[in-house]
Amino acid sequence: MTALRAPAVRRLLALRAERRLSREHVRLAGECLGVSERTVWRWLAEASRSPQDAIRPGERSGERFEITREIRVLLAYWHGNASAVHRQLVARAQTGGRDGQPTTASESAASPAGAPPAAVPLLDPVPSLSTFLRAVRRDLTAGERAGLAAGPDAARAHDAFGKRAASWRNHVWETDHVQAHRCWSMPTATWCAPG
Protein backbone atom coordinates (compact mmCIF):
# COMPACT_ATOMS: atom_id res chain seq x y z
CA MET A 1 0.00 0.00 0.00
CA THR A 2 2.95 2.35 0.45
CA ALA A 3 3.44 2.50 -3.32
CA LEU A 4 -0.03 4.03 -3.69
CA ARG A 5 0.59 6.82 -1.19
CA ALA A 6 2.42 9.19 -3.53
CA PRO A 7 -0.15 9.03 -6.37
CA ALA A 8 -2.99 9.47 -3.89
CA VAL A 9 -1.35 12.51 -2.28
CA ARG A 10 -0.60 14.04 -5.71
CA ARG A 11 -4.25 13.58 -6.74
CA LEU A 12 -5.52 15.07 -3.50
CA LEU A 13 -3.16 18.04 -3.92
CA ALA A 14 -4.48 18.52 -7.46
CA LEU A 15 -8.04 18.49 -6.11
CA ARG A 16 -7.02 21.06 -3.48
CA ALA A 17 -5.50 23.28 -6.19
CA GLU A 18 -8.81 23.10 -8.10
CA ARG A 19 -10.65 23.88 -4.82
CA ARG A 20 -12.61 20.62 -5.10
CA LEU A 21 -10.99 18.71 -2.23
CA SER A 22 -13.53 17.47 0.29
CA ARG A 23 -13.38 15.59 3.54
CA GLU A 24 -14.95 12.63 1.74
CA HIS A 25 -12.01 12.47 -0.70
CA VAL A 26 -9.56 12.36 2.21
CA ARG A 27 -11.62 9.76 4.10
CA LEU A 28 -11.83 7.52 1.01
CA ALA A 29 -8.08 7.83 0.33
CA GLY A 30 -7.31 6.93 3.95
CA GLU A 31 -9.64 3.93 3.79
CA CYS A 32 -8.03 2.67 0.57
CA LEU A 33 -4.49 3.17 1.92
CA GLY A 34 -5.25 1.58 5.29
CA VAL A 35 -4.52 4.71 7.34
CA SER A 36 -6.65 7.16 9.28
CA GLU A 37 -8.14 10.31 7.82
CA ARG A 38 -5.95 12.34 10.15
CA THR A 39 -2.83 10.71 8.69
CA VAL A 40 -3.85 11.67 5.16
CA TRP A 41 -4.44 15.28 6.27
CA ARG A 42 -0.95 15.26 7.83
CA TRP A 43 0.57 13.95 4.58
CA LEU A 44 -1.18 16.73 2.65
CA ALA A 45 0.12 19.37 5.07
CA GLU A 46 3.68 18.02 4.79
CA ALA A 47 3.46 17.86 0.99
CA SER A 48 2.19 21.46 0.88
CA ARG A 49 5.15 22.67 2.95
CA SER A 50 7.75 20.66 1.06
CA PRO A 51 7.21 19.18 -2.42
CA GLN A 52 9.91 16.62 -1.55
CA ASP A 53 7.54 15.11 1.02
CA ALA A 54 4.97 14.46 -1.73
CA ILE A 55 7.36 11.95 -3.32
CA ARG A 56 7.29 9.59 -0.32
CA PRO A 57 4.47 10.58 2.01
CA GLY A 58 4.51 9.09 5.47
CA GLU A 59 8.14 8.03 5.28
CA ARG A 60 10.08 8.49 8.49
CA SER A 61 13.06 10.80 8.52
CA GLY A 62 15.39 8.12 9.83
CA GLU A 63 16.41 10.23 12.81
CA ARG A 64 15.01 8.56 15.89
CA PHE A 65 15.93 8.74 19.53
CA GLU A 66 18.16 5.89 20.69
CA ILE A 67 19.34 4.86 24.13
CA THR A 68 23.03 5.78 24.49
CA ARG A 69 25.66 4.40 26.86
CA GLU A 70 25.22 7.42 29.16
CA ILE A 71 21.47 6.84 29.39
CA ARG A 72 22.07 3.15 30.15
CA VAL A 73 24.25 4.28 33.07
CA LEU A 74 21.44 6.54 34.32
CA LEU A 75 18.99 3.64 34.02
CA ALA A 76 21.34 1.60 36.19
CA TYR A 77 21.50 4.42 38.76
CA TRP A 78 17.70 4.59 38.82
CA HIS A 79 17.32 0.77 38.95
CA GLY A 80 15.53 0.66 35.58
CA ASN A 81 13.02 3.45 36.36
CA ALA A 82 12.79 5.06 32.91
CA SER A 83 10.34 7.76 34.02
CA ALA A 84 12.76 8.94 36.70
CA VAL A 85 15.59 9.05 34.15
CA HIS A 86 13.38 11.12 31.85
CA ARG A 87 12.57 13.54 34.70
CA GLN A 88 16.29 13.91 35.40
CA LEU A 89 17.02 14.55 31.69
CA VAL A 90 14.29 17.21 31.56
CA ALA A 91 15.62 18.88 34.73
CA ARG A 92 19.12 18.87 33.25
CA ALA A 93 17.88 20.47 30.02
CA GLN A 94 15.98 23.17 31.94
CA THR A 95 19.15 24.26 33.77
CA GLY A 96 20.87 24.88 30.46
CA GLY A 97 23.72 22.47 31.12
CA ARG A 98 25.47 24.30 33.96
CA ASP A 99 27.69 21.42 35.07
CA GLY A 100 28.04 20.93 38.78
CA GLN A 101 25.94 23.97 39.67
CA PRO A 102 22.55 22.78 40.88
CA THR A 103 20.02 25.59 41.12
CA THR A 104 17.02 23.80 42.61
CA ALA A 105 16.58 21.26 45.37
CA SER A 106 15.27 18.62 42.95
CA GLU A 107 18.25 19.16 40.66
CA SER A 108 20.79 18.87 43.47
CA ALA A 109 19.29 15.61 44.74
CA ALA A 110 21.20 12.62 43.49
CA SER A 111 19.48 9.49 42.29
CA PRO A 112 19.03 6.56 44.71
CA ALA A 113 22.41 5.10 43.78
CA GLY A 114 24.17 8.47 43.93
CA ALA A 115 24.35 9.68 40.34
CA PRO A 116 25.84 13.19 40.35
CA PRO A 117 23.92 15.80 38.33
CA ALA A 118 27.01 16.37 36.17
CA ALA A 119 26.80 12.73 35.00
CA VAL A 120 23.42 13.40 33.37
CA PRO A 121 23.85 14.01 29.63
CA LEU A 122 22.49 17.25 28.16
CA LEU A 123 20.03 16.37 25.40
CA ASP A 124 18.76 18.96 22.96
CA PRO A 125 15.88 18.45 22.54
CA VAL A 126 14.79 16.07 25.25
CA PRO A 127 12.39 13.51 23.77
CA SER A 128 8.86 13.23 25.08
CA LEU A 129 8.20 10.67 27.80
CA SER A 130 6.37 8.35 25.40
CA THR A 131 9.26 8.51 22.89
CA PHE A 132 11.76 7.84 25.68
CA LEU A 133 9.79 4.83 27.00
CA ARG A 134 9.38 3.46 23.46
CA ALA A 135 13.16 3.73 22.92
CA VAL A 136 13.84 1.93 26.21
CA ARG A 137 11.50 -0.92 25.19
CA ARG A 138 13.05 -1.08 21.72
CA ASP A 139 16.76 -0.74 22.57
CA LEU A 140 16.96 -2.79 25.77
CA THR A 141 16.10 -6.47 25.88
CA ALA A 142 13.66 -7.82 28.45
CA GLY A 143 16.62 -9.35 30.28
CA GLU A 144 18.47 -6.02 30.41
CA ARG A 145 15.39 -4.23 31.75
CA ALA A 146 14.81 -6.95 34.37
CA GLY A 147 18.49 -6.87 35.33
CA LEU A 148 18.38 -3.11 35.86
CA ALA A 149 15.27 -3.38 38.01
CA ALA A 150 15.97 -6.53 40.04
CA GLY A 151 19.57 -7.60 39.49
CA PRO A 152 21.50 -10.23 37.54
CA ASP A 153 19.36 -13.18 38.63
CA ALA A 154 16.27 -11.55 37.12
CA ALA A 155 18.21 -10.86 33.93
CA ARG A 156 19.28 -14.50 33.61
CA ALA A 157 15.66 -15.62 33.83
CA HIS A 158 14.93 -13.77 30.58
CA ASP A 159 17.99 -14.81 28.60
CA ALA A 160 18.01 -18.01 26.59
CA PHE A 161 20.61 -20.58 27.59
CA GLY A 162 23.23 -21.24 24.94
CA LYS A 163 22.12 -18.29 22.82
CA ARG A 164 24.40 -17.76 19.85
CA ALA A 165 24.64 -15.33 16.98
CA ALA A 166 22.77 -16.35 13.84
CA SER A 167 24.91 -18.40 11.47
CA TRP A 168 24.45 -21.06 8.83
CA ARG A 169 22.93 -24.43 9.54
CA ASN A 170 25.12 -26.92 11.44
CA HIS A 171 27.76 -24.26 12.05
CA VAL A 172 27.67 -24.82 15.82
CA TRP A 173 26.86 -28.02 17.66
CA GLU A 174 26.11 -28.13 21.37
CA THR A 175 26.04 -31.11 23.68
CA ASP A 176 25.61 -31.70 27.38
CA HIS A 177 28.95 -32.21 29.09
CA VAL A 178 28.93 -35.25 31.33
CA GLN A 179 31.96 -36.89 32.82
CA ALA A 180 31.89 -40.52 31.79
CA HIS A 181 33.95 -43.48 32.93
CA ARG A 182 36.78 -43.90 30.42
CA CYS A 183 39.05 -46.87 29.89
CA TRP A 184 42.02 -47.29 27.60
CA SER A 185 43.32 -50.68 26.82
CA MET A 186 46.76 -51.42 25.39
CA PRO A 187 48.31 -54.85 24.89
CA THR A 188 50.53 -54.33 27.92
CA ALA A 189 48.21 -52.39 30.31
CA THR A 190 44.72 -51.02 30.92
CA TRP A 191 43.99 -47.53 32.33
CA CYS A 192 40.68 -46.33 33.69
CA ALA A 193 39.68 -42.79 34.66
CA PRO A 194 36.74 -42.26 36.99
CA GLY A 195 33.73 -40.36 35.65
PyRosetta script that sets phi, psi and omega in degrees:
from pyrosetta import init, pose_from_sequence

init()
pose = pose_from_sequence("MTALRAPAVRRLLALRAERRLSREHVRLAGECLGVSERTVWRWLAEASRSPQDAIRPGERSGERFEITREIRVLLAYWHGNASAVHRQLVARAQTGGRDGQPTTASESAASPAGAPPAAVPLLDPVPSLSTFLRAVRRDLTAGERAGLAAGPDAARAHDAFGKRAASWRNHVWETDHVQAHRCWSMPTATWCAPG")
pose.set_psi(1, -20.4)
pose.set_omega(1, -178.7)
pose.set_phi(2, -66.8)
pose.set_psi(2, -26.9)
pose.set_omega(2, 179.3)
pose.set_phi(3, -67.9)
pose.set_psi(3, -24.0)
pose.set_omega(3, -179.1)
pose.set_phi(4, -87.8)
pose.set_psi(4, -7.2)
pose.set_omega(4, -177.0)
pose.set_phi(5, -64.0)
pose.set_psi(5, -49.8)
pose.set_omega(5, -176.2)
pose.set_phi(6, -61.1)
pose.set_psi(6, -48.7)
pose.set_omega(6, 177.9)
pose.set_phi(7, -61.4)
pose.set_psi(7, -36.7)
pose.set_omega(7, 179.8)
pose.set_phi(8, -66.4)
pose.set_psi(8, -43.5)
pose.set_omega(8, 179.4)
pose.set_phi(9, -66.1)
pose.set_psi(9, -39.8)
pose.set_omega(9, 177.6)
pose.set_phi(10, -61.7)
pose.set_psi(10, -42.1)
pose.set_omega(10, 179.6)
pose.set_phi(11, -66.7)
pose.set_psi(11, -41.0)
pose.set_omega(11, 178.6)
pose.set_phi(12, -66.5)
pose.set_psi(12, -36.5)
pose.set_omega(12, 175.8)
pose.set_phi(13, -65.6)
pose.set_psi(13, -37.3)
pose.set_omega(13, 176.6)
pose.set_phi(14, -64.9)
pose.set_psi(14, -41.7)
pose.set_omega(14, 176.6)
pose.set_phi(15, -63.2)
pose.set_psi(15, -37.4)
pose.set_omega(15, 177.7)
pose.set_phi(16, -65.5)
pose.set_psi(16, -40.1)
pose.set_omega(16, 179.6)
pose.set_phi(17, -64.5)
pose.set_psi(17, -33.1)
pose.set_omega(17, 178.0)
pose.set_phi(18, -83.7)
pose.set_psi(18, -1.3)
pose.set_omega(18, -177.5)
pose.set_phi(19, 61.3)
pose.set_psi(19, 36.6)
pose.set_omega(19, 178.0)
pose.set_phi(20, -118.1)
pose.set_psi(20, 5.0)
pose.set_omega(20, -178.6)
pose.set_phi(21, -71.0)
pose.set_psi(21, 129.0)
pose.set_omega(21, 178.1)
pose.set_phi(22, -123.0)
pose.set_psi(22, 166.4)
pose.set_omega(22, 177.4)
pose.set_phi(23, -61.9)
pose.set_psi(23, -32.9)
pose.set_omega(23, 179.5)
pose.set_phi(24, -65.1)
pose.set_psi(24, -37.9)
pose.set_omega(24, 176.4)
pose.set_phi(25, -60.6)
pose.set_psi(25, -45.3)
pose.set_omega(25, -177.6)
pose.set_phi(26, -67.0)
pose.set_psi(26, -41.9)
pose.set_omega(26, 179.2)
pose.set_phi(27, -61.9)
pose.set_psi(27, -44.3)
pose.set_omega(27, -179.6)
pose.set_phi(28, -65.5)
pose.set_psi(28, -40.1)
pose.set_omega(28, 178.5)
pose.set_phi(29, -64.2)
pose.set_psi(29, -43.2)
pose.set_omega(29, 178.4)
pose.set_phi(30, -62.4)
pose.set_psi(30, -41.2)
pose.set_omega(30, 179.0)
pose.set_phi(31, -63.9)
pose.set_psi(31, -42.1)
pose.set_omega(31, 179.6)
pose.set_phi(32, -68.5)
pose.set_psi(32, -34.0)
pose.set_omega(32, -178.2)
pose.set_phi(33, -88.1)
pose.set_psi(33, -7.7)
pose.set_omega(33, 178.4)
pose.set_phi(34, 77.7)
pose.set_psi(34, 28.0)
pose.set_omega(34, 177.8)
pose.set_phi(35, -129.0)
pose.set_psi(35, 169.6)
pose.set_omega(35, -179.3)
pose.set_phi(36, -78.3)
pose.set_psi(36, 162.6)
pose.set_omega(36, 177.7)
pose.set_phi(37, -61.7)
pose.set_psi(37, -37.6)
pose.set_omega(37, 179.4)
pose.set_phi(38, -61.3)
pose.set_psi(38, -38.0)
pose.set_omega(38, 179.2)
pose.set_phi(39, -64.7)
pose.set_psi(39, -41.1)
pose.set_omega(39, 179.2)
pose.set_phi(40, -65.1)
pose.set_psi(40, -41.0)
pose.set_omega(40, 176.5)
pose.set_phi(41, -61.4)
pose.set_psi(41, -38.0)
pose.set_omega(41, 178.4)
pose.set_phi(42, -65.8)
pose.set_psi(42, -41.7)
pose.set_omega(42, 177.5)
pose.set_phi(43, -61.7)
pose.set_psi(43, -40.3)
pose.set_omega(43, 179.2)
pose.set_phi(44, -64.9)
pose.set_psi(44, -41.8)
pose.set_omega(44, 178.9)
pose.set_phi(45, -63.6)
pose.set_psi(45, -42.8)
pose.set_omega(45, 179.5)
pose.set_phi(46, -65.6)
pose.set_psi(46, -40.4)
pose.set_omega(46, 179.9)
pose.set_phi(47, -68.4)
pose.set_psi(47, -30.7)
pose.set_omega(47, 177.8)
pose.set_phi(48, -70.2)
pose.set_psi(48, -37.6)
pose.set_omega(48, 179.4)
pose.set_phi(49, -72.4)
pose.set_psi(49, -40.5)
pose.set_omega(49, -175.9)
pose.set_phi(50, -137.6)
pose.set_psi(50, 114.3)
pose.set_omega(50, 179.4)
pose.set_phi(51, -60.0)
pose.set_psi(51, -23.2)
pose.set_omega(51, 178.0)
pose.set_phi(52, -63.9)
pose.set_psi(52, -32.0)
pose.set_omega(52, 179.8)
pose.set_phi(53, -71.5)
pose.set_psi(53, -18.9)
pose.set_omega(53, 178.4)
pose.set_phi(54, -73.8)
pose.set_psi(54, -19.4)
pose.set_omega(54, -179.8)
pose.set_phi(55, -70.5)
pose.set_psi(55, -43.4)
pose.set_omega(55, 179.6)
pose.set_phi(56, -133.7)
pose.set_psi(56, 76.8)
pose.set_omega(56, -178.5)
pose.set_phi(57, -67.3)
pose.set_psi(57, 141.6)
pose.set_omega(57, 177.6)
pose.set_phi(58, 81.4)
pose.set_psi(58, -0.1)
pose.set_omega(58, -180.0)
pose.set_phi(59, -78.3)
pose.set_psi(59, 137.6)
pose.set_omega(59, -179.6)
pose.set_phi(60, -75.4)
pose.set_psi(60, 152.9)
pose.set_omega(60, -176.1)
pose.set_phi(61, -72.0)
pose.set_psi(61, -19.5)
pose.set_omega(61, -178.4)
pose.set_phi(62, 93.7)
pose.set_psi(62, -16.7)
pose.set_omega(62, 177.2)
pose.set_phi(63, -92.3)
pose.set_psi(63, 109.0)
pose.set_omega(63, 178.5)
pose.set_phi(64, -130.4)
pose.set_psi(64, 155.7)
pose.set_omega(64, -178.7)
pose.set_phi(65, -73.3)
pose.set_psi(65, 133.9)
pose.set_omega(65, 178.8)
pose.set_phi(66, -127.9)
pose.set_psi(66, 150.6)
pose.set_omega(66, 179.7)
pose.set_phi(67, -77.2)
pose.set_psi(67, 121.1)
pose.set_omega(67, -179.0)
pose.set_phi(68, -94.3)
pose.set_psi(68, 175.7)
pose.set_omega(68, 179.4)
pose.set_phi(69, -62.6)
pose.set_psi(69, -39.3)
pose.set_omega(69, 180.0)
pose.set_phi(70, -64.2)
pose.set_psi(70, -38.3)
pose.set_omega(70, 179.9)
pose.set_phi(71, -71.8)
pose.set_psi(71, -33.3)
pose.set_omega(71, 174.4)
pose.set_phi(72, -62.1)
pose.set_psi(72, -38.1)
pose.set_omega(72, 177.5)
pose.set_phi(73, -64.0)
pose.set_psi(73, -44.1)
pose.set_omega(73, 177.5)
pose.set_phi(74, -61.8)
pose.set_psi(74, -40.1)
pose.set_omega(74, 177.1)
pose.set_phi(75, -61.0)
pose.set_psi(75, -36.7)
pose.set_omega(75, 177.2)
pose.set_phi(76, -67.3)
pose.set_psi(76, -41.4)
pose.set_omega(76, 177.3)
pose.set_phi(77, -60.0)
pose.set_psi(77, -39.4)
pose.set_omega(77, -177.2)
pose.set_phi(78, -91.5)
pose.set_psi(78, 12.5)
pose.set_omega(78, 177.7)
pose.set_phi(79, 55.2)
pose.set_psi(79, 41.3)
pose.set_omega(79, 175.9)
pose.set_phi(80, 83.4)
pose.set_psi(80, 3.9)
pose.set_omega(80, -179.0)
pose.set_phi(81, -80.1)
pose.set_psi(81, 94.8)
pose.set_omega(81, -175.3)
pose.set_phi(82, -67.5)
pose.set_psi(82, -34.1)
pose.set_omega(82, 178.9)
pose.set_phi(83, -65.0)
pose.set_psi(83, -39.0)
pose.set_omega(83, 178.1)
pose.set_phi(84, -66.8)
pose.set_psi(84, -38.6)
pose.set_omega(84, 177.2)
pose.set_phi(85, -63.0)
pose.set_psi(85, -43.2)
pose.set_omega(85, 179.4)
pose.set_phi(86, -61.9)
pose.set_psi(86, -43.1)
pose.set_omega(86, 177.4)
pose.set_phi(87, -59.4)
pose.set_psi(87, -40.8)
pose.set_omega(87, 180.0)
pose.set_phi(88, -68.2)
pose.set_psi(88, -37.1)
pose.set_omega(88, 177.2)
pose.set_phi(89, -65.8)
pose.set_psi(89, -40.8)
pose.set_omega(89, 178.7)
pose.set_phi(90, -65.1)
pose.set_psi(90, -44.1)
pose.set_omega(90, 179.1)
pose.set_phi(91, -61.8)
pose.set_psi(91, -38.9)
pose.set_omega(91, 179.1)
pose.set_phi(92, -65.3)
pose.set_psi(92, -40.7)
pose.set_omega(92, 179.9)
pose.set_phi(93, -68.6)
pose.set_psi(93, -33.3)
pose.set_omega(93, -179.3)
pose.set_phi(94, -70.7)
pose.set_psi(94, -26.4)
pose.set_omega(94, 178.6)
pose.set_phi(95, -79.9)
pose.set_psi(95, -10.5)
pose.set_omega(95, 178.6)
pose.set_phi(96, 80.4)
pose.set_psi(96, 14.8)
pose.set_omega(96, 175.0)
pose.set_phi(97, 79.4)
pose.set_psi(97, 27.2)
pose.set_omega(97, 176.1)
pose.set_phi(98, -76.3)
pose.set_psi(98, 97.9)
pose.set_omega(98, -175.2)
pose.set_phi(99, -64.8)
pose.set_psi(99, 129.8)
pose.set_omega(99, 173.1)
pose.set_phi(100, 72.2)
pose.set_psi(100, 9.5)
pose.set_omega(100, -179.7)
pose.set_phi(101, -122.9)
pose.set_psi(101, 77.2)
pose.set_omega(101, 179.9)
pose.set_phi(102, -65.7)
pose.set_psi(102, 139.2)
pose.set_omega(102, -178.2)
pose.set_phi(103, -110.2)
pose.set_psi(103, -19.5)
pose.set_omega(103, 179.3)
pose.set_phi(104, -124.9)
pose.set_psi(104, 163.7)
pose.set_omega(104, -179.7)
pose.set_phi(105, -65.3)
pose.set_psi(105, -38.3)
pose.set_omega(105, -178.9)
pose.set_phi(106, -68.8)
pose.set_psi(106, -31.6)
pose.set_omega(106, 179.7)
pose.set_phi(107, -73.7)
pose.set_psi(107, -34.5)
pose.set_omega(107, -176.8)
pose.set_phi(108, -78.5)
pose.set_psi(108, -16.6)
pose.set_omega(108, 179.9)
pose.set_phi(109, -73.5)
pose.set_psi(109, 129.9)
pose.set_omega(109, 178.2)
pose.set_phi(110, -81.6)
pose.set_psi(110, 162.8)
pose.set_omega(110, 178.2)
pose.set_phi(111, -71.3)
pose.set_psi(111, 171.3)
pose.set_omega(111, -175.9)
pose.set_phi(112, -54.1)
pose.set_psi(112, -32.7)
pose.set_omega(112, -178.4)
pose.set_phi(113, -94.4)
pose.set_psi(113, 3.2)
pose.set_omega(113, 174.6)
pose.set_phi(114, 92.2)
pose.set_psi(114, 34.0)
pose.set_omega(114, 177.7)
pose.set_phi(115, -72.6)
pose.set_psi(115, 122.8)
pose.set_omega(115, 178.7)
pose.set_phi(116, -72.2)
pose.set_psi(116, 147.9)
pose.set_omega(116, 179.9)
pose.set_phi(117, -58.0)
pose.set_psi(117, -29.9)
pose.set_omega(117, 179.6)
pose.set_phi(118, -69.1)
pose.set_psi(118, -17.8)
pose.set_omega(118, 179.6)
pose.set_phi(119, -80.9)
pose.set_psi(119, -9.0)
pose.set_omega(119, -178.4)
pose.set_phi(120, -81.9)
pose.set_psi(120, 124.2)
pose.set_omega(120, -179.3)
pose.set_phi(121, -68.1)
pose.set_psi(121, 149.7)
pose.set_omega(121, 177.8)
pose.set_phi(122, -94.4)
pose.set_psi(122, 111.6)
pose.set_omega(122, -179.7)
pose.set_phi(123, -101.7)
pose.set_psi(123, 136.9)
pose.set_omega(123, 176.8)
pose.set_phi(124, -136.1)
pose.set_psi(124, 108.2)
pose.set_omega(124, -4.0)
pose.set_phi(125, -85.9)
pose.set_psi(125, 161.2)
pose.set_omega(125, 174.6)
pose.set_phi(126, -77.9)
pose.set_psi(126, 131.0)
pose.set_omega(126, -179.9)
pose.set_phi(127, -68.4)
pose.set_psi(127, 161.1)
pose.set_omega(127, 176.3)
pose.set_phi(128, -66.8)
pose.set_psi(128, 163.2)
pose.set_omega(128, -179.5)
pose.set_phi(129, -60.3)
pose.set_psi(129, -42.6)
pose.set_omega(129, -179.1)
pose.set_phi(130, -64.8)
pose.set_psi(130, -38.7)
pose.set_omega(130, 176.7)
pose.set_phi(131, -64.8)
pose.set_psi(131, -41.8)
pose.set_omega(131, -180.0)
pose.set_phi(132, -63.4)
pose.set_psi(132, -46.3)
pose.set_omega(132, -179.9)
pose.set_phi(133, -64.8)
pose.set_psi(133, -38.5)
pose.set_omega(133, 177.7)
pose.set_phi(134, -63.0)
pose.set_psi(134, -41.0)
pose.set_omega(134, 179.0)
pose.set_phi(135, -66.1)
pose.set_psi(135, -38.4)
pose.set_omega(135, 177.9)
pose.set_phi(136, -63.4)
pose.set_psi(136, -44.3)
pose.set_omega(136, 179.0)
pose.set_phi(137, -64.9)
pose.set_psi(137, -35.6)
pose.set_omega(137, -176.9)
pose.set_phi(138, -78.2)
pose.set_psi(138, -42.0)
pose.set_omega(138, -171.4)
pose.set_phi(139, -90.5)
pose.set_psi(139, -18.4)
pose.set_omega(139, 178.9)
pose.set_phi(140, -111.2)
pose.set_psi(140, 135.5)
pose.set_omega(140, 177.9)
pose.set_phi(141, -72.5)
pose.set_psi(141, 165.6)
pose.set_omega(141, 177.5)
pose.set_phi(142, -60.2)
pose.set_psi(142, -36.7)
pose.set_omega(142, 178.2)
pose.set_phi(143, -65.8)
pose.set_psi(143, -40.5)
pose.set_omega(143, 177.8)
pose.set_phi(144, -64.7)
pose.set_psi(144, -43.4)
pose.set_omega(144, 179.8)
pose.set_phi(145, -64.3)
pose.set_psi(145, -41.8)
pose.set_omega(145, 178.2)
pose.set_phi(146, -66.6)
pose.set_psi(146, -38.3)
pose.set_omega(146, 178.6)
pose.set_phi(147, -64.5)
pose.set_psi(147, -38.2)
pose.set_omega(147, 177.5)
pose.set_phi(148, -66.6)
pose.set_psi(148, -37.6)
pose.set_omega(148, -175.7)
pose.set_phi(149, -81.2)
pose.set_psi(149, -40.0)
pose.set_omega(149, -170.8)
pose.set_phi(150, -128.6)
pose.set_psi(150, 1.8)
pose.set_omega(150, 176.2)
pose.set_phi(151, 104.2)
pose.set_psi(151, 177.6)
pose.set_omega(151, -174.5)
pose.set_phi(152, -63.0)
pose.set_psi(152, -33.9)
pose.set_omega(152, -179.7)
pose.set_phi(153, -63.7)
pose.set_psi(153, -38.8)
pose.set_omega(153, 178.0)
pose.set_phi(154, -67.6)
pose.set_psi(154, -34.9)
pose.set_omega(154, 178.5)
pose.set_phi(155, -66.5)
pose.set_psi(155, -41.0)
pose.set_omega(155, -179.1)
pose.set_phi(156, -64.7)
pose.set_psi(156, -28.8)
pose.set_omega(156, 179.5)
pose.set_phi(157, -65.9)
pose.set_psi(157, -24.7)
pose.set_omega(157, -178.6)
pose.set_phi(158, -93.8)
pose.set_psi(158, -19.4)
pose.set_omega(158, -176.5)
pose.set_phi(159, -86.7)
pose.set_psi(159, 142.5)
pose.set_omega(159, 178.8)
pose.set_phi(160, -78.2)
pose.set_psi(160, 139.3)
pose.set_omega(160, 178.4)
pose.set_phi(161, -73.6)
pose.set_psi(161, 136.2)
pose.set_omega(161, 177.5)
pose.set_phi(162, 70.8)
pose.set_psi(162, 25.9)
pose.set_omega(162, -177.6)
pose.set_phi(163, -70.2)
pose.set_psi(163, 130.7)
pose.set_omega(163, -179.0)
pose.set_phi(164, -128.4)
pose.set_psi(164, 160.2)
pose.set_omega(164, 175.9)
pose.set_phi(165, -65.7)
pose.set_psi(165, 149.7)
pose.set_omega(165, -179.3)
pose.set_phi(166, -63.7)
pose.set_psi(166, 135.1)
pose.set_omega(166, 177.4)
pose.set_phi(167, -148.1)
pose.set_psi(167, -173.0)
pose.set_omega(167, -178.2)
pose.set_phi(168, -77.2)
pose.set_psi(168, 165.1)
pose.set_omega(168, -176.1)
pose.set_phi(169, -62.3)
pose.set_psi(169, 138.3)
pose.set_omega(169, 179.1)
pose.set_phi(170, 64.6)
pose.set_psi(170, 19.2)
pose.set_omega(170, 177.7)
pose.set_phi(171, -72.5)
pose.set_psi(171, -37.1)
pose.set_omega(171, -178.9)
pose.set_phi(172, -127.1)
pose.set_psi(172, 133.9)
pose.set_omega(172, 175.8)
pose.set_phi(173, -116.9)
pose.set_psi(173, 139.0)
pose.set_omega(173, 177.4)
pose.set_phi(174, -122.7)
pose.set_psi(174, 143.9)
pose.set_omega(174, 175.8)
pose.set_phi(175, -137.5)
pose.set_psi(175, 163.9)
pose.set_omega(175, 172.0)
pose.set_phi(176, -80.1)
pose.set_psi(176, 137.9)
pose.set_omega(176, -179.8)
pose.set_phi(177, -97.3)
pose.set_psi(177, 114.2)
pose.set_omega(177, 180.0)
pose.set_phi(178, -127.0)
pose.set_psi(178, 134.4)
pose.set_omega(178, 176.1)
pose.set_phi(179, -79.0)
pose.set_psi(179, 123.9)
pose.set_omega(179, -178.4)
pose.set_phi(180, -113.5)
pose.set_psi(180, 156.5)
pose.set_omega(180, 177.0)
pose.set_phi(181, -70.6)
pose.set_psi(181, 126.1)
pose.set_omega(181, -176.4)
pose.set_phi(182, -120.8)
pose.set_psi(182, 138.4)
pose.set_omega(182, 176.5)
pose.set_phi(183, -132.0)
pose.set_psi(183, 139.2)
pose.set_omega(183, 175.4)
pose.set_phi(184, -119.8)
pose.set_psi(184, 133.8)
pose.set_omega(184, -178.3)
pose.set_phi(185, -122.2)
pose.set_psi(185, 127.9)
pose.set_omega(185, 176.7)
pose.set_phi(186, -121.0)
pose.set_psi(186, 163.2)
pose.set_omega(186, -179.7)
pose.set_phi(187, -59.4)
pose.set_psi(187, -27.1)
pose.set_omega(187, -177.0)
pose.set_phi(188, -100.5)
pose.set_psi(188, -18.7)
pose.set_omega(188, -177.1)
pose.set_phi(189, -158.8)
pose.set_psi(189, 164.5)
pose.set_omega(189, 176.2)
pose.set_phi(190, -128.3)
pose.set_psi(190, 131.5)
pose.set_omega(190, 177.7)
pose.set_phi(191, -116.8)
pose.set_psi(191, 140.6)
pose.set_omega(191, 176.2)
pose.set_phi(192, -129.5)
pose.set_psi(192, 139.0)
pose.set_omega(192, 175.6)
pose.set_phi(193, -115.4)
pose.set_psi(193, 132.0)
pose.set_omega(193, 179.3)
pose.set_phi(194, -66.7)
pose.set_psi(194, 153.9)
pose.set_omega(194, -178.7)
pose.set_phi(195, -86.2)
pose.dump_pdb("model.pdb")
